Amino acid sequence: MTTDREAGPLPSRRVPVAGLMVAIVLWMVTGIFIAEAVAQSAASADSGQAKWGWFAAIAAVNEWFVLSGVAKVTILGTAFQAELYDARDNDAAITLKGTVRDGRVEVVAVRRSTEDRPRNLAGTRKTGRWKDPPAGRETILLSERGEPGGLTIGLTRELE
């Protein structure tokens, strides 16, 4: 028996594979990520930092599904840690723990409330700035190496 989280989001939230892949490629190429969960950038009341948004594209048998929400990300020196909260119920959906060095991020991702095994993800951390208006965006894109389909996670936050 599978839980709702294992089976993926409600059918109305399913995203065709082609559309998902186009969105991921555009995001990787341009640094732009468009999603309702990430479009709102507000300062976090408890930490004084901008909120992080996230998405996870997860391969299931014959389909993909997408989760998204807000995240608590901590980067201290080379240590990286994040809790990704599901927008559907605000429960912690995925935890990430690893390192970041010279823009390269390597983490172990654990999907909570599932029987899925921990997954090794690697990717890049980038910051883009612009002058008018003065602002920027920090992005992290992680993917699973050596697995067909696998798990892809994107994190982003707006900078002032």
Backbone torsions as a table, in degrees:
resi	resn	phi	psi	omega
1	MET	NA	134.9	-178.9
2	THR	-106.4	152.9	175.4
3	THR	-87.9	168.4	178.6
4	ASP	-58.1	-39.2	-177.8
5	ARG	-67.2	-36.2	178.4
6	GLU	-70.1	-36.7	-177.0
7	ALA	-77.3	-14.5	179.6
8	GLY	100.4	179.4	-177.4
9	PRO	-71.3	175.1	178.5
10	LEU	-57.6	150.3	-177.0
11	PRO	-52.5	-31.7	-179.0
12	SER	-67.7	-15.2	-179.1
13	ARG	-99.2	0.1	-179.1
14	ARG	-67.5	143.1	-177.7
15	VAL	-119.7	130.1	177.2
16	PRO	-60.2	144.9	-177.5
17	VAL	-57.8	-44.5	-178.1
18	ALA	-60.3	-45.4	179.4
19	GLY	-63.7	-40.3	179.3
20	LEU	-64.5	-45.9	-179.3
21	MET	-63.7	-40.2	177.6
22	VAL	-61.5	-44.3	179.8
23	ALA	-62.1	-42.9	-179.5
24	ILE	-65.7	-44.0	179.4
25	VAL	-63.2	-44.8	178.0
26	LEU	-60.5	-41.4	179.9
27	TRP	-64.4	-42.5	-179.3
28	MET	-65.5	-40.7	-175.9
29	VAL	-74.9	-43.7	-172.6
30	THR	-102.2	-14.8	-177.0
31	GLY	79.0	10.5	-178.6
32	ILE	-102.4	132.6	177.3
33	PHE	-128.6	121.4	-177.5
34	ILE	-113.5	116.0	175.9
35	ALA	-159.6	145.0	-176.7
36	GLU	-59.4	-34.5	-177.6
37	ALA	-70.7	-22.4	-174.9
38	VAL	-104.9	-17.5	-175.1
39	ALA	-62.9	-29.7	-179.9
40	GLN	-87.0	117.8	176.2
41	SER	-115.9	116.4	179.3
42	ALA	-135.8	151.0	179.4
43	ALA	-69.6	137.1	178.0
44	SER	-73.9	125.4	-176.0
45	ALA	-64.1	-35.5	-175.2
46	ASP	-85.0	-26.8	-175.6
47	SER	-113.3	-12.9	-178.7
48	GLY	74.9	7.1	179.7
49	GLN	-110.0	160.4	176.9
50	ALA	-65.6	147.7	179.2
51	LYS	-72.5	144.8	173.5
52	TRP	-94.4	142.1	170.5
53	GLY	-114.2	161.1	-178.6
54	TRP	-149.9	160.4	167.7
55	PHE	-140.0	153.1	172.8
56	ALA	-132.1	127.0	173.5
57	ALA	-101.3	119.9	-173.0
58	ILE	-120.0	127.3	179.5
59	ALA	-82.3	128.8	172.3
60	ALA	-119.2	176.1	-179.6
61	VAL	-61.0	119.2	177.5
62	ASN	62.4	15.3	176.7
63	GLU	-165.3	168.1	173.5
64	TRP	-116.2	154.2	167.0
65	PHE	-137.8	159.1	-173.2
66	VAL	-123.7	133.7	171.7
67	LEU	-114.5	156.4	177.1
68	SER	-156.1	170.7	177.8
69	GLY	163.4	-154.0	177.5
70	VAL	-105.8	161.5	-177.0
71	ALA	-137.2	151.6	169.0
72	LYS	-107.1	113.8	-176.3
73	VAL	-114.7	133.0	176.8
74	THR	-126.3	125.2	175.7
75	ILE	-125.6	111.6	178.8
76	LEU	-122.9	109.6	-175.3
77	GLY	62.5	-119.0	178.5
78	THR	-100.0	-2.3	-178.9
79	ALA	-82.9	133.8	-179.3
80	PHE	-124.7	132.7	177.1
81	GLN	-147.4	140.9	179.4
82	ALA	-149.7	144.7	171.3
83	GLU	-115.1	122.8	-178.8
84	LEU	-105.4	120.8	-175.3
85	TYR	-101.8	129.5	-178.7
86	ASP	-70.4	127.4	-178.7
87	ALA	-64.9	-22.0	-177.9
88	ARG	-69.8	-36.4	-174.2
89	ASP	-140.9	3.9	-179.2
90	ASN	63.0	14.2	175.3
91	ASP	-81.7	150.8	175.2
92	ALA	-65.8	120.2	-176.8
93	ALA	-97.9	-38.6	-175.7
94	ILE	-143.9	139.2	170.9
95	THR	-114.1	142.7	178.8
96	LEU	-123.1	135.8	176.8
97	LYS	-145.9	130.1	-179.2
98	GLY	178.5	-143.3	-175.5
99	THR	-133.0	158.3	172.5
100	VAL	-134.7	124.5	-179.9
101	ARG	-141.2	126.1	176.7
102	ASP	50.2	41.8	177.6
103	GLY	81.9	-3.4	179.1
104	ARG	-100.5	128.0	-178.5
105	VAL	-116.0	131.1	175.3
106	GLU	-129.7	125.7	-176.5
107	VAL	-138.8	163.6	166.7
108	VAL	-106.8	125.5	179.5
109	ALA	-103.6	131.1	177.2
110	VAL	-120.4	118.0	175.9
111	ARG	-81.9	118.3	-176.9
112	ARG	-79.6	155.5	178.2
113	SER	59.2	28.2	176.0
114	THR	-136.5	170.8	174.9
115	GLU	-97.4	8.0	-179.9
116	ASP	-64.1	144.5	179.2
117	ARG	-77.6	157.7	173.6
118	PRO	-59.7	144.6	-177.0
119	ARG	-123.5	138.6	177.3
120	ASN	-89.5	121.6	-180.0
121	LEU	-120.9	149.7	176.6
122	ALA	-141.3	152.5	179.5
123	GLY	-177.1	-157.4	-174.3
124	THR	-125.6	152.9	174.8
125	ARG	-116.4	125.5	-177.7
126	LYS	-132.7	149.7	175.1
127	THR	-127.1	129.0	176.5
128	GLY	-116.0	140.0	-179.9
129	ARG	-126.1	149.2	173.4
130	TRP	-140.0	161.3	-172.2
131	LYS	-93.5	-33.5	-172.3
132	ASP	-125.6	103.4	-7.3
133	PRO	-75.7	157.6	-178.7
134	PRO	-66.1	113.9	-178.4
135	ALA	-166.7	-166.2	178.6
136	GLY	-178.2	-177.1	-179.5
137	ARG	-146.8	135.5	173.7
138	GLU	-107.5	132.9	-179.1
139	THR	-132.0	148.0	173.6
140	ILE	-133.9	125.4	177.8
141	LEU	-120.8	122.5	-176.7
142	LEU	-121.2	141.1	175.6
143	SER	-142.3	159.8	-178.6
144	GLU	-89.0	127.0	-179.2
145	ARG	-87.4	144.1	172.6
146	GLY	74.6	11.9	179.4
147	GLU	-122.1	128.3	175.7
148	PRO	-66.5	127.2	-176.7
149	GLY	77.0	-88.7	174.6
150	GLY	67.3	-151.0	-174.2
151	LEU	-120.2	132.0	175.3
152	THR	-126.7	131.6	179.7
153	ILE	-127.5	133.2	174.2
154	GLY	-118.9	135.4	176.1
155	LEU	-123.7	143.5	177.5
156	THR	-152.3	152.0	172.5
157	ARG	-148.7	151.2	178.7
158	GLU	-86.6	141.2	178.8
159	LEU	-113.4	147.0	176.9
160	GLU	-103.1	NA	NA
